[in-house]
Amino acid sequence: MGIQVVNTAQLTCSFGIAPSTLTVLPDNRVQCNNQPAANILDSIPMTNIMSFGMCSSPANPSVAAATAAAQGVLTPMPCVPATSAPWTPGVPSVLIADMAAVDDESTCMCDYGGEISVDSAGQEQVTES
């Protein structure tokens, strides 16, 4: 396992232009360094995973429409994450609220093709060998 991901972790999306911050609600009731720890279900758009500024994925309907209107010139549009699947692979040997923990090696896929990854876990101390 890498480093346990917690509330305030810094995220990036392969089609986003700005970093985002993970929000982990205190529902899990597990703390790491005074922050709620993330599990694989902490992937709800605009609740856990916030906007990455602008999106440049051609699979995003708003980007496709804006690009068509600009006669084929790729036109980024505001990012609204579309994450319908949990973080993978997670850490099944570490359970938080009966679900696998998220470590800094986990990723989450956006329905528009972007890969969301962890740049900074939000803390640096809790690891498992």
Protein Blocks (a to p, Z undefined) as FASTA:
>chain_A
ZZdddehiacddfkbcbdcdddddfklopaeehiacddfklmcghklmccehiacbfklm
klmmmmmmnnopacddddddddfbdcdebjfkbcgehiacddfkbccddfkopacddfbg
oiakbccZZ
